[in-house]
Amino acid sequence: MAGISPIHGIRSVLPTQPTAPAARPDNVKKPGGFGEVLKSYVDNVDARQKASAKAVQDLVAGKTEDLLPVVNEVAKADLSFKLLMGVRNKVIEAYKETMRMQI
């Protein structure tokens, strides 16, 4: 049976100088604030609602006969709207809780 090998110092594994953070390319967009993120999500939900309405109109007009894509679009729109309402309710709840805080 072989013996246990000794533990070598961790200094041999770690670099001696801290490395600089990687440079960000100029074409990468910096993350926006909360308002910008919320606006983009609302725009996304609006686009899903419009796509759902168009799919239903196409089905009613007879432009499409397949029901599955229509149901899929309506389900996506419904789920994204419910998620948006959940986020809205949490933001309002947090705002009310902040306003109740005493200074």
Backbone as JSON Lines, residues from 0, in Angstrom:
{"i":0,"aa":"M","n":[0.85,-1.17,0.0],"ca":[0.0,0.0,0.0],"c":[0.89,1.23,0.0]}
{"i":1,"aa":"A","n":[0.57,2.17,-0.88],"ca":[1.37,3.39,-1.0],"c":[0.98,4.38,0.09]}
{"i":2,"aa":"G","n":[1.94,5.15,0.52],"ca":[1.69,6.16,1.53],"c":[0.95,7.36,0.96]}
{"i":3,"aa":"I","n":[0.47,8.18,1.83],"ca":[-0.23,9.39,1.41],"c":[0.8,10.41,0.98]}
{"i":4,"aa":"S","n":[0.58,10.99,-0.18],"ca":[1.53,11.98,-0.68],"c":[1.37,13.29,0.08]}
{"i":5,"aa":"P","n":[2.47,14.01,0.26],"ca":[2.39,15.26,1.03],"c":[1.61,16.33,0.26]}
{"i":6,"aa":"I","n":[1.0,17.25,1.0],"ca":[0.27,18.36,0.4],"c":[1.26,19.46,0.07]}
{"i":7,"aa":"H","n":[1.23,19.88,-1.19],"ca":[2.11,20.97,-1.59],"c":[1.45,22.3,-1.28]}
{"i":8,"aa":"G","n":[2.24,23.3,-1.11],"ca":[1.72,24.63,-0.79],"c":[0.79,25.15,-1.87]}
{"i":9,"aa":"I","n":[-0.18,25.9,-1.44],"ca":[-1.15,26.45,-2.39],"c":[-0.54,27.59,-3.19]}
{"i":10,"aa":"R","n":[0.56,28.14,-2.73],"ca":[1.2,29.24,-3.43],"c":[1.69,28.83,-4.82]}
{"i":11,"aa":"S","n":[1.99,27.58,-5.01],"ca":[2.46,27.15,-6.32],"c":[1.31,27.1,-7.33]}
{"i":12,"aa":"V","n":[0.09,27.04,-6.86],"ca":[-1.06,26.97,-7.74],"c":[-1.6,28.36,-8.07]}
{"i":13,"aa":"L","n":[-1.58,29.25,-7.09],"ca":[-2.14,30.59,-7.29],"c":[-1.16,31.49,-8.02]}
{"i":14,"aa":"P","n":[-1.66,32.41,-8.86],"ca":[-0.76,33.36,-9.5],"c":[-0.21,34.34,-8.47]}
{"i":15,"aa":"T","n":[0.99,34.86,-8.72],"ca":[1.61,35.77,-7.77],"c":[1.04,37.17,-7.87]}
{"i":16,"aa":"Q","n":[0.62,37.6,-9.05],"ca":[0.03,38.91,-9.24],"c":[-1.45,38.76,-9.57]}
{"i":17,"aa":"P","n":[-2.32,39.61,-9.02],"ca":[-3.72,39.53,-9.4],"c":[-3.89,39.93,-10.86]}
{"i":18,"aa":"T","n":[-4.76,39.22,-11.54],"ca":[-4.96,39.51,-12.95],"c":[-5.98,40.63,-13.11]}
{"i":19,"aa":"A","n":[-5.84,41.4,-14.16],"ca":[-6.78,42.48,-14.45],"c":[-8.06,41.9,-15.0]}
{"i":20,"aa":"P","n":[-9.19,42.56,-14.75],"ca":[-10.44,42.04,-15.3],"c":[-10.42,42.11,-16.82]}
{"i":21,"aa":"A","n":[-11.13,41.19,-17.43],"ca":[-11.16,41.14,-18.89],"c":[-11.82,42.39,-19.43]}
{"i":22,"aa":"A","n":[-11.27,42.92,-20.49],"ca":[-11.82,44.12,-21.1],"c":[-13.13,43.78,-21.82]}
{"i":23,"aa":"R","n":[-14.1,44.65,-21.68],"ca":[-15.39,44.45,-22.33],"c":[-15.34,45.04,-23.73]}
{"i":24,"aa":"P","n":[-15.74,44.28,-24.74],"ca":[-15.76,44.84,-26.09],"c":[-16.72,46.02,-26.18]}
{"i":25,"aa":"D","n":[-16.47,46.94,-27.1],"ca":[-17.28,48.13,-27.23],"c":[-18.69,47.84,-27.72]}
{"i":26,"aa":"N","n":[-18.87,46.73,-28.45],"ca":[-20.19,46.45,-29.01],"c":[-21.14,45.76,-28.03]}
{"i":27,"aa":"V","n":[-20.69,45.41,-26.82],"ca":[-21.54,44.78,-25.83],"c":[-22.26,45.87,-25.06]}
{"i":28,"aa":"K","n":[-23.6,45.77,-25.01],"ca":[-24.41,46.77,-24.33],"c":[-24.32,46.57,-22.82]}
{"i":29,"aa":"K","n":[-24.11,47.64,-22.11],"ca":[-24.07,47.58,-20.65],"c":[-25.49,47.38,-20.14]}
{"i":30,"aa":"P","n":[-25.64,46.65,-19.04],"ca":[-26.98,46.45,-18.51],"c":[-27.58,47.77,-18.05]}
{"i":31,"aa":"G","n":[-28.86,47.94,-18.32],"ca":[-29.55,49.16,-17.95],"c":[-30.07,49.09,-16.53]}
{"i":32,"aa":"G","n":[-30.78,50.13,-16.17],"ca":[-31.37,50.18,-14.85],"c":[-32.66,49.38,-14.78]}
{"i":33,"aa":"F","n":[-33.28,49.43,-13.62],"ca":[-34.51,48.67,-13.4],"c":[-35.61,49.12,-14.35]}
{"i":34,"aa":"G","n":[-35.72,50.42,-14.59],"ca":[-36.75,50.95,-15.47],"c":[-36.61,50.45,-16.89]}
{"i":35,"aa":"E","n":[-35.38,50.39,-17.37],"ca":[-35.14,49.9,-18.74],"c":[-35.47,48.41,-18.87]}
{"i":36,"aa":"V","n":[-35.1,47.65,-17.87],"ca":[-35.4,46.22,-17.89],"c":[-36.9,45.99,-17.84]}
{"i":37,"aa":"L","n":[-37.58,46.75,-17.0],"ca":[-39.03,46.61,-16.88],"c":[-39.72,47.03,-18.18]}
{"i":38,"aa":"K","n":[-39.25,48.1,-18.8],"ca":[-39.84,48.55,-20.06],"c":[-39.65,47.52,-21.16]}
{"i":39,"aa":"S","n":[-38.47,46.91,-21.22],"ca":[-38.25,45.89,-22.25],"c":[-39.14,44.68,-22.02]}
{"i":40,"aa":"Y","n":[-39.38,44.32,-20.76],"ca":[-40.25,43.19,-20.48],"c":[-41.69,43.52,-20.83]}
{"i":41,"aa":"V","n":[-42.13,44.74,-20.53],"ca":[-43.5,45.15,-20.89],"c":[-43.66,45.14,-22.41]}
{"i":42,"aa":"D","n":[-42.65,45.61,-23.13],"ca":[-42.7,45.58,-24.59],"c":[-42.77,44.13,-25.1]}
{"i":43,"aa":"N","n":[-42.05,43.23,-24.46],"ca":[-42.08,41.82,-24.84],"c":[-43.47,41.23,-24.61]}
{"i":44,"aa":"V","n":[-44.08,41.55,-23.48],"ca":[-45.43,41.06,-23.19],"c":[-46.42,41.63,-24.2]}
{"i":45,"aa":"D","n":[-46.27,42.9,-24.55],"ca":[-47.14,43.53,-25.54],"c":[-47.01,42.84,-26.9]}
{"i":46,"aa":"A","n":[-45.79,42.53,-27.29],"ca":[-45.57,41.84,-28.56],"c":[-46.21,40.46,-28.56]}
{"i":47,"aa":"R","n":[-46.13,39.75,-27.43],"ca":[-46.76,38.43,-27.34],"c":[-48.29,38.54,-27.42]}
{"i":48,"aa":"Q","n":[-48.85,39.57,-26.79],"ca":[-50.29,39.78,-26.85],"c":[-50.74,40.06,-28.29]}
{"i":49,"aa":"K","n":[-49.97,40.88,-29.0],"ca":[-50.31,41.19,-30.39],"c":[-50.18,39.95,-31.28]}
{"i":50,"aa":"A","n":[-49.15,39.14,-31.06],"ca":[-48.98,37.92,-31.84],"c":[-50.13,36.95,-31.56]}
{"i":51,"aa":"S","n":[-50.57,36.9,-30.32],"ca":[-51.7,36.04,-29.96],"c":[-52.97,36.51,-30.65]}
{"i":52,"aa":"A","n":[-53.21,37.8,-30.64],"ca":[-54.41,38.34,-31.28],"c":[-54.38,38.09,-32.8]}
{"i":53,"aa":"K","n":[-53.21,38.24,-33.41],"ca":[-53.09,38.0,-34.85],"c":[-53.32,36.53,-35.17]}
{"i":54,"aa":"A","n":[-52.81,35.64,-34.34],"ca":[-53.02,34.21,-34.57],"c":[-54.49,33.85,-34.48]}
{"i":55,"aa":"V","n":[-55.2,34.43,-33.52],"ca":[-56.64,34.17,-33.38],"c":[-57.39,34.74,-34.58]}
{"i":56,"aa":"Q","n":[-57.01,35.95,-35.02],"ca":[-57.66,36.56,-36.18],"c":[-57.44,35.72,-37.43]}
{"i":57,"aa":"D","n":[-56.21,35.2,-37.6],"ca":[-55.92,34.35,-38.76],"c":[-56.74,33.06,-38.71]}
{"i":58,"aa":"L","n":[-56.95,32.52,-37.53],"ca":[-57.76,31.31,-37.39],"c":[-59.21,31.58,-37.74]}
{"i":59,"aa":"V","n":[-59.74,32.7,-37.23],"ca":[-61.14,33.04,-37.48],"c":[-61.35,33.37,-38.96]}
{"i":60,"aa":"A","n":[-60.36,34.03,-39.58],"ca":[-60.49,34.42,-40.99],"c":[-60.27,33.23,-41.93]}
{"i":61,"aa":"G","n":[-59.79,32.12,-41.41],"ca":[-59.58,30.94,-42.23],"c":[-58.22,30.91,-42.91]}
{"i":62,"aa":"K","n":[-57.31,31.8,-42.51],"ca":[-55.97,31.81,-43.1],"c":[-55.14,30.63,-42.62]}
{"i":63,"aa":"T","n":[-55.47,30.12,-41.46],"ca":[-54.79,28.93,-40.94],"c":[-55.84,27.96,-40.41]}
{"i":64,"aa":"E","n":[-55.56,26.69,-40.56],"ca":[-56.5,25.67,-40.08],"c":[-55.95,24.9,-38.88]}
{"i":65,"aa":"D","n":[-54.67,25.07,-38.64],"ca":[-54.04,24.34,-37.53],"c":[-54.28,25.08,-36.23]}
{"i":66,"aa":"L","n":[-54.9,24.44,-35.28],"ca":[-55.27,25.06,-34.02],"c":[-54.11,25.1,-33.02]}
{"i":67,"aa":"L","n":[-53.19,24.16,-33.12],"ca":[-52.11,24.05,-32.14],"c":[-51.23,25.29,-32.06]}
{"i":68,"aa":"P","n":[-50.77,25.89,-33.16],"ca":[-49.96,27.12,-33.03],"c":[-50.74,28.28,-32.41]}
{"i":69,"aa":"V","n":[-52.04,28.34,-32.68],"ca":[-52.86,29.4,-32.1],"c":[-52.96,29.24,-30.59]}
{"i":70,"aa":"V","n":[-53.21,28.02,-30.17],"ca":[-53.29,27.74,-28.72],"c":[-51.93,28.02,-28.07]}
{"i":71,"aa":"N","n":[-50.86,27.68,-28.74],"ca":[-49.51,27.92,-28.22],"c":[-49.26,29.42,-28.04]}
{"i":72,"aa":"E","n":[-49.63,30.23,-29.03],"ca":[-49.44,31.68,-28.93],"c":[-50.27,32.28,-27.81]}
{"i":73,"aa":"V","n":[-51.52,31.82,-27.69],"ca":[-52.39,32.33,-26.63],"c":[-51.85,31.94,-25.25]}
{"i":74,"aa":"A","n":[-51.33,30.73,-25.12],"ca":[-50.77,30.27,-23.84],"c":[-49.52,31.06,-23.47]}
{"i":75,"aa":"K","n":[-48.66,31.34,-24.46],"ca":[-47.46,32.15,-24.19],"c":[-47.85,33.54,-23.73]}
{"i":76,"aa":"A","n":[-48.82,34.14,-24.42],"ca":[-49.26,35.49,-24.05],"c":[-49.87,35.5,-22.65]}
{"i":77,"aa":"D","n":[-50.66,34.5,-22.35],"ca":[-51.3,34.42,-21.03],"c":[-50.26,34.27,-19.92]}
{"i":78,"aa":"L","n":[-49.31,33.38,-20.14],"ca":[-48.28,33.14,-19.12],"c":[-47.4,34.37,-18.9]}
{"i":79,"aa":"S","n":[-47.0,35.03,-19.98],"ca":[-46.15,36.22,-19.82],"c":[-46.93,37.34,-19.14]}
{"i":80,"aa":"F","n":[-48.24,37.47,-19.44],"ca":[-49.03,38.51,-18.79],"c":[-49.2,38.21,-17.3]}
{"i":81,"aa":"K","n":[-49.43,36.96,-16.95],"ca":[-49.56,36.59,-15.54],"c":[-48.25,36.85,-14.78]}
{"i":82,"aa":"L","n":[-47.12,36.57,-15.42],"ca":[-45.83,36.84,-14.79],"c":[-45.62,38.33,-14.59]}
{"i":83,"aa":"L","n":[-46.01,39.12,-15.59],"ca":[-45.9,40.58,-15.47],"c":[-46.76,41.09,-14.33]}
{"i":84,"aa":"M","n":[-47.96,40.56,-14.18],"ca":[-48.84,40.98,-13.09],"c":[-48.25,40.58,-11.73]}
{"i":85,"aa":"G","n":[-47.62,39.43,-11.67],"ca":[-46.97,39.01,-10.43],"c":[-45.83,39.93,-10.05]}
{"i":86,"aa":"V","n":[-45.03,40.33,-11.04],"ca":[-43.93,41.26,-10.77],"c":[-44.48,42.61,-10.34]}
{"i":87,"aa":"R","n":[-45.53,43.08,-11.03],"ca":[-46.15,44.35,-10.66],"c":[-46.66,44.31,-9.22]}
{"i":88,"aa":"N","n":[-47.33,43.23,-8.84],"ca":[-47.85,43.13,-7.48],"c":[-46.73,43.13,-6.44]}
{"i":89,"aa":"K","n":[-45.61,42.46,-6.75],"ca":[-44.48,42.44,-5.81],"c":[-43.85,43.82,-5.68]}
{"i":90,"aa":"V","n":[-43.76,44.56,-6.8],"ca":[-43.18,45.9,-6.76],"c":[-44.08,46.83,-5.95]}
{"i":91,"aa":"I","n":[-45.38,46.74,-6.15],"ca":[-46.31,47.57,-5.39],"c":[-46.25,47.21,-3.91]}
{"i":92,"aa":"E","n":[-46.17,45.93,-3.61],"ca":[-46.07,45.49,-2.22],"c":[-44.79,46.01,-1.57]}
{"i":93,"aa":"A","n":[-43.69,45.96,-2.29],"ca":[-42.42,46.46,-1.76],"c":[-42.48,47.97,-1.55]}
{"i":94,"aa":"Y","n":[-43.12,48.68,-2.48],"ca":[-43.26,50.13,-2.34],"c":[-44.08,50.48,-1.1]}
{"i":95,"aa":"K","n":[-45.2,49.78,-0.92],"ca":[-46.04,50.04,0.26],"c":[-45.28,49.74,1.55]}
{"i":96,"aa":"E","n":[-44.52,48.66,1.55],"ca":[-43.74,48.31,2.74],"c":[-42.68,49.38,3.03]}
{"i":97,"aa":"T","n":[-42.08,49.9,1.98],"ca":[-41.08,50.97,2.15],"c":[-41.73,52.23,2.7]}
{"i":98,"aa":"M","n":[-42.92,52.55,2.22],"ca":[-43.61,53.74,2.7],"c":[-44.07,53.61,4.15]}
{"i":99,"aa":"R","n":[-44.29,52.39,4.63],"ca":[-44.7,52.18,6.02],"c":[-43.53,52.25,7.0]}
{"i":100,"aa":"M","n":[-42.3,52.21,6.49],"ca":[-41.14,52.26,7.38],"c":[-41.06,53.6,8.07]}
{"i":101,"aa":"Q","n":[-40.73,53.54,9.33],"ca":[-40.55,54.77,10.09],"c":[-39.08,55.17,10.09]}
{"i":102,"aa":"I","n":[-38.89,56.45,10.03],"ca":[-37.5,56.95,10.0],"c":[-37.04,57.27,11.39]}
